[in-house]
Amino acid sequence: MKVLILGGIKEAYQLAIKLVNEGHDVTSSLAGRTKEPKPVEGKTRIGGFGGVEGLVKYIKENEVELLIDCTHPFAKQISVNAIKASKITGVKLKINSREPWQKQSGDQWIEVKNLDEARDYIPKNARILLALGSQYIDLFKTRKDVFFLVRMIDKPETQISLHDHQLLIGKPSNDLQQEQAILEANKITHIVCRNSGGTGAYAKIEAARKLKLPIIMVSR
């Protein structure tokens, strides 16, 4: 089958390997937020489609037979577009949504509905590990009473607008001790993140549990 995977997360890479090995003609579509994405098995396209109309056009022109949504759990718009495109084209849509993290004994989560609530909940003079994509950083620029350790995969092309901050470039580690060392070295008092699920960024959750640090967690 001709398969289009809307991907970008670890599970999408794994799925592409599986389907290619089964003999399918697989194309993985990546949003393009990462400058040097990990090579994907099969074909790759990078960048947006241009809304529902663009996705429909791509599906028709490339004779896609199966559409798989394996995007980040908080990438809401592309998931909505995938549902609409599936209905318009009649192409089957399969949704691979990874499970959210579950609160464990010892976790100190403050669960909020969105990033605006997360920003407003941060106490004065806190030292925050901000584990979000670069497109969400501006939401926190009004908190001039807070220090932010901002973790990004790539160095930002424009200057960060936060008053008091430090950049930490690179992917989150899978190693509990390494994540704990980062939190301790920067005297972090809170973490702000979204409940993305998966294993790739879970070590920071474990490190916060060990250090008894509160996590301001944006729920699904």
PyMOL commands that set and color helices and strands:
alter all, ss='L'
color gray80, all
select helices_A, chain A and resi 10-21+51-61+76-89+115-121+134-140+176-185+203-211
alter helices_A, ss='H'
color red, helices_A
select strands_A, chain A and resi 2-6+25-30+43-46+66-69+92-95+108-112+127-131+147-152+164-169+190-194+214-218
alter strands_A, ss='S'
color yellow, strands_A
deselect
rebuild
show_as cartoon
